[in-house]
Amino acid sequence: MRNHLNSALIFAVIFLTLASCSGKKDFVYLQDMNAGQSYPFDNKHEALIHRDDRLSITVTCKQPELALPFNVQTGAIKVSSNGEITQSGDAALDMRQQGYRVDINGNINFPILGSIHVEGLTVSQLTTEIRDLIIEGNYIKDPIVAVEFLNFKYTVLGAVGHNGTFSVKGDRITLLEAIANAGDLATNACVDKVSVIREEGNERKVYMHDLRSSKLFYSPAFYLQQNDIVYVEPKYRKRDNNEKAWQWITGFFSLVTATCSVIWATRK
């Protein structure tokens, strides 16, 4: 009986010591959601255009030669003897890679049409505006305009798997997707203190979120905008590798000392 008691005491000491050295995630995302219940979904969400964005804008139509002047940024145009207009491959590649940069005043300088104010517009709104300007100027009867972001990015900091700045194809990403791309929440994350820092006009706004609650879906920052900063507050500061190694060493010696003490005490 005494041997069984000794073994039980030793096992308890070992278990408690190891448990104190390990961490776990004690949170559940969206824990108040119910099966069968409907929640809001914005399937028409579009990000807004900001200063310093780069936009790819192409114009096409049934007569390609009419649309070509609207697709040139480098001026590399050739006119053949029969009047056919062509654009060099280098110019087309440069246009796709660089795009149109939105300047500090929120404008772009678009061929033929000149300066266009684009800040605060969505991609579909800008598409419609350029199309209307081309038609009103009698340049093309039925133009097809395509606009997309070339440098849509956001930053994730704090208690996540890995901090950094991430790029997105297109302009649609949710807060949950952004956290997943950053390696999910760390074990020391405050799940109820996840903020999105956003530039709006000439000021910054902070939107706070609790990832345990479905109220997250109603947040104006559930869908991220260009240059948003996501910050996950930690419960305690992150330990570096040296601290972790020292923690395990001290934990090991504490385990050995506690085990020896129990054995010594039970043998009396």
Wavefront OBJ file of the C-alpha trace (Angstrom):
o trace
v 0.000 0.000 0.000
v 2.819 2.341 0.924
v 4.562 1.656 -2.387
v 1.370 2.534 -4.282
v 1.074 5.755 -2.304
v 4.693 6.660 -3.056
v 4.158 6.016 -6.777
v 1.021 8.156 -6.777
v 2.827 11.051 -5.089
v 5.716 10.877 -7.537
v 3.332 10.790 -10.531
v 1.399 13.780 -9.177
v 4.587 15.833 -8.755
v 5.748 14.986 -12.271
v 2.351 15.808 -13.786
v 2.015 19.156 -12.027
v 5.569 20.176 -12.920
v 5.143 19.371 -16.609
v 1.744 21.045 -16.698
v 3.239 24.243 -15.329
v 5.790 24.315 -18.162
v 3.316 23.870 -21.003
v 0.881 26.281 -22.598
v -2.457 25.745 -24.247
v -5.053 27.701 -26.147
v -8.006 28.179 -23.833
v -10.247 30.045 -26.292
v -12.806 29.152 -28.953
v -13.611 31.367 -31.936
v -17.208 32.581 -32.381
v -18.411 30.444 -29.497
v -21.861 32.054 -29.385
v -22.821 30.960 -32.909
v -25.751 28.550 -33.215
v -26.297 25.897 -35.882
v -29.067 26.832 -38.307
v -29.022 30.536 -37.418
v -28.257 33.083 -40.128
v -25.487 35.653 -39.791
v -24.728 38.708 -41.982
v -22.633 38.260 -45.104
v -21.582 41.142 -47.361
v -21.069 39.470 -50.718
v -20.669 42.863 -52.422
v -17.881 44.194 -50.226
v -15.228 46.245 -52.011
v -12.185 47.944 -50.557
v -11.781 51.703 -50.961
v -8.947 53.242 -52.957
v -6.357 55.137 -50.883
v -3.399 57.388 -51.548
v -0.263 55.490 -52.647
v -2.301 52.574 -54.009
v -1.281 51.155 -57.368
v -4.046 50.282 -59.765
v -4.065 48.223 -62.926
v -6.468 49.814 -65.428
v -7.053 48.386 -68.900
v -9.463 49.485 -71.604
v -10.624 47.235 -74.440
v -13.259 47.348 -77.168
v -14.231 45.726 -80.469
v -11.674 47.872 -82.301
v -8.388 47.383 -80.346
v -6.654 50.304 -82.057
v -9.152 52.730 -80.493
v -8.457 51.452 -76.972
v -4.675 51.355 -77.294
v -4.021 55.029 -76.350
v -5.814 54.437 -73.015
v -3.451 51.584 -72.151
v -0.120 53.359 -72.639
v 2.031 54.666 -69.794
v 5.507 54.651 -71.336
v 4.745 56.195 -74.705
v 6.228 53.235 -76.607
v 3.813 53.299 -79.574
v 4.527 52.348 -83.177
v 2.490 53.411 -86.210
v 2.893 51.314 -89.341
v 2.730 52.611 -92.921
v -0.890 51.520 -93.233
v -1.866 53.415 -90.063
v -1.966 50.430 -87.706
v -1.078 51.339 -84.101
v 0.831 48.889 -81.924
v 2.356 48.989 -78.433
v 5.728 47.402 -77.646
v 5.853 44.369 -75.352
v 8.078 46.229 -72.856
v 5.512 49.007 -72.493
v 2.680 46.559 -71.894
v 4.728 44.687 -69.279
v 5.680 47.947 -67.547
v 2.021 48.964 -67.403
v 0.964 45.685 -65.765
v 3.781 45.715 -63.204
v 3.723 49.388 -62.181
v 0.109 50.382 -62.658
v -1.231 53.841 -61.884
v -0.086 55.256 -58.557
v -2.607 57.289 -56.575
v -0.817 60.521 -55.646
v -0.920 62.453 -52.364
v -4.046 64.317 -53.533
v -5.878 61.085 -54.325
v -5.585 61.442 -58.101
v -4.224 59.390 -60.996
v -3.045 60.743 -64.341
v -4.849 58.651 -66.941
v -4.038 58.786 -70.681
v -6.304 61.009 -72.775
v -8.673 61.693 -69.840
v -6.065 63.456 -67.702
v -6.288 63.747 -63.889
v -9.015 61.677 -62.208
v -9.795 61.800 -58.478
v -10.009 58.182 -57.303
v -9.430 58.247 -53.536
v -12.439 56.972 -51.610
v -13.919 55.154 -54.614
v -14.370 51.403 -54.934
v -13.051 49.462 -57.916
v -16.528 49.216 -59.470
v -17.166 52.953 -58.991
v -13.878 53.862 -60.673
v -14.602 51.391 -63.478
v -17.939 53.088 -64.142
v -16.438 56.592 -63.964
v -13.681 55.864 -66.502
v -16.134 54.115 -68.813
v -18.525 57.095 -68.678
v -15.722 59.606 -69.346
v -14.587 57.656 -72.417
v -18.137 57.506 -73.795
v -18.857 61.189 -73.022
v -15.682 62.184 -74.879
v -16.792 60.202 -77.941
v -13.555 58.230 -77.904
v -15.141 54.761 -77.863
v -18.817 53.822 -78.113
v -18.824 50.729 -75.918
v -15.553 50.451 -73.929
v -14.791 47.626 -71.495
v -12.830 48.856 -68.462
v -11.102 46.580 -65.929
v -9.608 47.901 -62.657
v -7.792 45.962 -59.928
v -5.371 46.558 -57.049
v -1.693 45.745 -57.586
v -0.402 46.350 -54.049
v -3.221 45.567 -51.591
v -1.533 44.766 -48.271
v -2.094 44.664 -44.521
v 0.059 44.105 -41.411
v -0.449 41.718 -38.475
v 1.390 42.302 -35.173
v 1.278 40.981 -31.621
v 0.430 37.524 -30.293
v 0.192 35.571 -33.563
v 2.255 32.809 -35.174
v 4.393 35.228 -37.183
v 4.256 39.011 -37.516
v 4.599 40.704 -40.867
v 3.072 42.522 -43.816
v 1.007 40.401 -46.195
v -0.147 40.983 -49.775
v -3.515 40.001 -51.192
v -4.625 39.233 -54.718
v -7.645 41.423 -55.254
v -9.124 43.460 -52.408
v -11.216 41.087 -50.297
v -9.930 39.580 -47.040
v -11.541 39.213 -43.621
v -10.003 39.734 -40.191
v -10.187 35.986 -39.496
v -8.425 35.177 -42.772
v -5.700 37.703 -41.967
v -5.059 36.067 -38.574
v -5.009 32.614 -40.194
v -2.435 33.832 -42.748
v -0.289 35.035 -39.837
v -0.190 31.557 -38.268
v -3.279 31.830 -36.023
v -3.378 33.302 -32.510
v -0.526 32.454 -30.132
v -1.152 30.763 -26.783
v -0.680 34.086 -25.003
v -3.212 36.010 -27.132
v -5.989 38.076 -25.577
v -8.775 36.809 -27.811
v -11.052 39.669 -26.710
v -8.521 42.391 -27.539
v -7.909 42.180 -31.272
v -7.762 45.637 -32.821
v -7.736 46.905 -36.393
v -5.983 50.255 -36.871
v -7.232 52.023 -39.975
v -6.430 55.259 -41.804
v -9.620 57.150 -42.594
v -9.142 60.541 -44.186
v -6.563 62.428 -42.123
v -6.924 60.365 -38.960
v -6.490 56.848 -37.623
v -9.306 54.868 -36.040
v -9.077 51.771 -33.859
v -11.744 49.047 -34.032
v -11.656 46.537 -31.160
v -12.908 42.952 -31.525
v -13.680 39.907 -29.405
v -13.083 36.852 -31.604
v -15.264 34.731 -29.308
v -18.358 36.698 -30.313
v -20.370 36.610 -33.553
v -20.679 40.416 -33.212
v -17.412 40.334 -35.137
v -19.457 39.975 -38.359
v -21.076 43.387 -37.773
v -17.779 45.256 -37.417
v -16.863 47.803 -40.116
v -13.370 46.306 -39.905
v -14.402 42.654 -40.434
v -13.306 43.127 -44.045
v -9.870 44.705 -44.095
v -8.966 47.784 -46.088
v -5.667 48.632 -47.729
v -2.832 49.239 -45.191
v -4.880 48.128 -42.158
v -2.851 47.072 -39.103
v -4.162 44.122 -37.079
v -2.824 44.002 -33.515
v -3.454 41.073 -31.172
v -2.728 42.057 -27.579
v -0.670 39.475 -25.635
v -1.458 38.387 -22.086
v 2.232 38.615 -21.270
v 5.352 39.495 -23.154
v 6.796 36.931 -25.543
v 9.754 34.980 -24.199
v 12.835 34.627 -26.371
v 14.666 31.332 -26.968
v 17.168 31.906 -24.140
v 14.363 32.485 -21.641
v 12.528 29.383 -22.846
v 15.673 27.262 -22.536
v 16.320 28.581 -19.023
v 12.681 27.884 -18.098
v 12.980 24.260 -19.196
v 16.330 23.807 -17.403
v 15.000 25.219 -14.137
v 11.807 23.204 -14.576
v 13.819 20.014 -15.064
v 15.903 20.579 -11.943
v 12.752 21.469 -9.990
v 11.250 18.183 -11.129
v 14.340 16.219 -10.065
v 14.497 17.995 -6.712
v 10.789 17.471 -6.012
v 10.975 13.788 -6.962
v 14.003 13.190 -4.743
v 12.290 14.964 -1.859
v 9.203 12.769 -2.174
v 11.292 9.589 -2.339
v 13.399 10.674 0.671
v 10.279 11.563 2.676
v 8.486 8.280 1.957
v 11.483 6.163 2.901
v 11.648 7.530 6.433
l 1 2 3 4 5 6 7 8 9 10 11 12 13 14 15 16 17 18 19 20 21 22 23 24 25 26 27 28 29 30 31 32 33 34 35 36 37 38 39 40 41 42 43 44 45 46 47 48 49 50 51 52 53 54 55 56 57 58 59 60 61 62 63 64 65 66 67 68 69 70 71 72 73 74 75 76 77 78 79 80 81 82 83 84 85 86 87 88 89 90 91 92 93 94 95 96 97 98 99 100 101 102 103 104 105 106 107 108 109 110 111 112 113 114 115 116 117 118 119 120 121 122 123 124 125 126 127 128 129 130 131 132 133 134 135 136 137 138 139 140 141 142 143 144 145 146 147 148 149 150 151 152 153 154 155 156 157 158 159 160 161 162 163 164 165 166 167 168 169 170 171 172 173 174 175 176 177 178 179 180 181 182 183 184 185 186 187 188 189 190 191 192 193 194 195 196 197 198 199 200 201 202 203 204 205 206 207 208 209 210 211 212 213 214 215 216 217 218 219 220 221 222 223 224 225 226 227 228 229 230 231 232 233 234 235 236 237 238 239 240 241 242 243 244 245 246 247 248 249 250 251 252 253 254 255 256 257 258 259 260 261 262 263 264 265 266 267 268
